C-alpha cells in the first residue's frame, strides 16, 4: 500500500501542495474534473478493518506525494501579473 510521506508542512506549504494536487487532476481530466468527483476519490475508507483510513482511490496518496515533491523541488509558484 502506498503511504503518505511523513513530513511537516506549514499551513502555507500545505496550501501550495494542494494547488499542485488539484492542478494535476485538472490536467489529467482534460480540464473537465468536477469537485464532487475529486471529493469522492479522496473520501476516507477503512478497506481492511485496521482502522487506518485511506482515500477511496488509493492512487490519491501517490498524487499527493507527487504534488508535495513538486513543491519541494519548485517551491511556490510565480505570481501572475494582472494587467
URBEL-V430598 format. One record per backbone hydrogen bond with DSSP energy under -1.0 kcal/mol. CO is the residue of the C=O (numbers start at 1). NH is the residue of the N-H. If there is no record, write none. Layout:
BEGIN
co->[CO & CO]
nh->[NH & NH]
END
This chain:
BEGIN
co->[5 & 10 & 11 & 12 & 13 & 14 & 15 & 16 & 17 & 18 & 19 & 20 & 21 & 22 & 23 & 24 & 25 & 26 & 27 & 34 & 35 & 36 & 37 & 38 & 41 & 43 & 45 & 54 & 57 & 58 & 59 & 60 & 61 & 62 & 63 & 64 & 65 & 66 & 67 & 68 & 69 & 70 & 71]
nh->[7 & 14 & 15 & 16 & 17 & 18 & 19 & 20 & 21 & 22 & 23 & 24 & 25 & 26 & 27 & 28 & 29 & 31 & 30 & 38 & 39 & 40 & 41 & 42 & 57 & 56 & 54 & 45 & 60 & 61 & 63 & 64 & 65 & 66 & 67 & 68 & 69 & 70 & 71 & 72 & 73 & 74 & 75]
END
